[in-house]
Amino acid sequence: MTLQSLDRWKAFGLHLAISALIAATVVMLVVWLWYPRPYFEAMGGEVLLRLLIGVDVVVGPLITLLIFDPKKPRLKYDLATIAVLQIAALAYGGFVMFEARPVYNVYFDGRFHTVPAYSVDAASRARAAPEFRPLSLTGPRVVAAMLPADPRETVGITVAAAMGGPDLPDLPHLYVPYTQAAAKAASVARPLVSLAQRGRAEADAVNDFVNVHGTGRVMGYVPVRARNRDFAAVVDRKTGEVIGYLPIVP
């Protein structure tokens, strides 16, 4: 197949097919790997992905449709320019989504806090225990955070957070394994039935969750704060174990 054998509609269709294949690969990477449910909705991933796909799948092929003419002497150059711009936009969008991916789900002060990669304080990360330094590529890790031993550091963190700096959940040097706080999470967990009483959709979601994860367990929920939309972590009210998540705003 040569450029001269194509008309503008065939070129448009070919460009669209290639762009759609690339976009599908990106969607799979983002939704299944970086933003597992319910984090995709909670972190605003659909907005970023919509912009990314809009540029890659819509704008690029449309430009090809407008400028394609097999008789143009600079056609290869024009198409190469479109491809370079498209790749640059895709790379930038992918980088933004990579930096915004959730890497930690931190239990502190009676709730979980979802922390994106860009919010993790670099200096604190360097001071953290080795197990808390890597940033996950496959969804957030569940951990807990403890107040600093020095009250002055706590005051400093509070003041910094009030001025737009990192808050306590963003500081990996204060992380501990979630098992150390699981009992506290169990003690503050609220009855799961209270979520089901909010409406028919919520009740169906809770019933489906219970049917999948077993009706013999005593379950409760703990609120999860996220950038775009809060949701609920379902925990065992005896052990504090995180069983799963419900996309219901607590």
N, C-alpha and C positions, 0 to 999 in steps of 0.2 A: 504494500500500500504506500502510495506517495501523496504528497500534498496536492499535486496537480490532479489526482484522481478523486479528490473530495470537493464537494461544494460546501457552502457555509453551514448548511443544516447538518450535513454528515460530520463536519468538523466539530460543530456544537455538540452533537450527540456523543461523539467519541470523547471530547473533553469532559462532558458531563459524566460519562460512565467512569472515566478514570478518577475524577474528583470525588464521585460518590463512593468509589471503592476505598479511596484514601480516608474519606470522612468516616466511613463505617469502621475502619480499623482504629481511628482515633476514638470514636465513640466507645468501642469495646474496651480499649485501653483505659479510658477515663472512668467509665461507669463500673466496670467489673474489677478494676485493679486499684485505681486511686480513690474512687468515691463510691464504695459499696453502699447499698441502701441501708439506712435512710439518709446517709451523708450527702448524696448527690443533691437532693432537694434542700436539705438543711443548710448546706454551704453555698447555695446559689449556683451550683454547677450548671444548671440548665440554661441560665442566662449567658454564662461564658461560652458554653458549647454552642448555643444558638448563634452568637456572633461569629464564632469560629467557623461553623458550617456555612453560615450565610456568605462569608467571604470566599470560602474554598469551593463550595458547591454551586453557588448562585452567581456571584460577581464574575469569577474567572471565566466560566463558560459563556456568559452573556457578552463579555468583551470579545471573546473569540467569534461569537455570532455576528457582532457588529463590524469587526475589522477584517474578517476572513475573506480573501479574494485570491484564488490560486494564480492570478496573473500579476499580483503585486510583486515587484522585485525584492522588497525587503520583508517578505512575509515570514521567513524563518526567524529573522531578527525580532519582529514584532511578537511572534508566538513565544520565542525564548524569553523575551522581557516579561510577558504575562506569566509564564511559568516561574520565573525567578521571584516576581512580586508575590505570587501565590504561595510559593514555598516559604518566603520570608514571613508572610502573614501567618501561615500555619505554624511555623516555628515559634514565632512570638506568642501566638495564642496558646500553643502547647506549653510553652515555658510559664506563662501566667497561670494556667491551670495546674501545672506541676507545683509551682510555688504556693498555690492556694489549697493544695490537697490537705485533708485532715491527717495529722500524724499522731496525735495523742488525744485520748478521751480521759480527762483528769478529774478524779473525784476529789472534791474539796468543799467544805462548808455546806454539806447537805445536798449537793448536786454535782452533776458532771459538767465539765467544760470542754467543748471540742476546740482543739488548738490546731490551726493551720500551720504549715511549715514556715511561712514567712513571719509568724508571730513568735516563734521560738527564739529566745534571747541567746545570741551567739556566745557572749561571755559566760552566761550561766551554763550553757551547754558544755563549754570547755571545762567547767568545774564539776560537772555531773558525774555520777558513777558510770563506768563504761557501758553498762547495759542500757542507759538512757541517752546516750549520745547519738546513736544512729537514728535517722529519720525514716520512718516506715515508707515503703513503696507499695504496700498492699493493704491499705486501710489503717485506721488509727489503732494504737495499742492502748489498752486500758491500764491506767496507773492511778496512784493517789499522790497528793501533795500534802506536805506538812508545813506548819509555820516554822520559821527559822528559830534556832535556839536563842539567838540574840534579839531581844525586843527592839533594839535600835534598827536592826535590819528590817524588821516587820514594818516599822514606821517609814523607813526609807522606801520600801516597796509600795506602800500605800500612797505616799506622796508622789512617787514616780508614775504610778498608774493613773492618778488623778490628773497628771499633766500630759497624759497620752503615752506614757512609757509602758514597758511590760508589766503585766499583773502577775500575781503569784502562780496561776496555772501555766504561765508562759516560761517559767524558770525551772529547767530540768534538774538543777542541783538540789532542788527541794522535793524531787520525786522519790517515792518509795513504791515497792510492789503493791498492787491493789489489795492483795491478801491482808496487808496490815491495816487496811481501812474497811474491809468488807463487812465487819461486824457493825461498824457505824452506819454504813449504807443500809444494812438490813434494819437497823433500829429506826431510821428515818423514812424508810419506804412506806408509801401510802397504798391503801388497798386498791388492787387492780380494778375492782368493780366500779370505783368512782370514775374511772375513765369511760367505762362502758355506759354509764348513766348519762353521758353528755349528748347522745344522739344515736340514731340507727347505724350510721356509718361507723362510728366509734365502737358501738357494741359488736358489730360484725367483725371488725378488726381484732378486738379483744378475744372474741370467741374463737376465731380462726387461730389466733396465736396460742391460746390455751389448748385447743385440740391438737395442734402440731407438737407442742412441747410437753404435753402431759397434764392431765387433770388432777393428778395426785400430789402436786407440789403446791405449796403456799407461796403465791406470787404477789409481788407488789411492784410499784414503779418509783423511780427517782427521776426528777426532771433533768434534761440535758440541754444546756445552753449552746447554741450554734450561731454562726454569723447571720444566716438568712432566716432560719425557721427553727424554733425549739422543738424537741420531741421527747420521748420517754424511754428510759432504759428500764427493762423489766428485770427484776432481781428476785432471787430466792429470799423470802423474808426470814428464813432461819440462818442461812449461811452468808447472804450478801452476794452470792455468785451472780454475775451478769448472765442472764439467760438469753436475752436478745433485745430487740428494739421495736418500738411501735411509732409510726409516723403520725403521732397525735400530739398536738401542742398541749402540754400540761396546764 
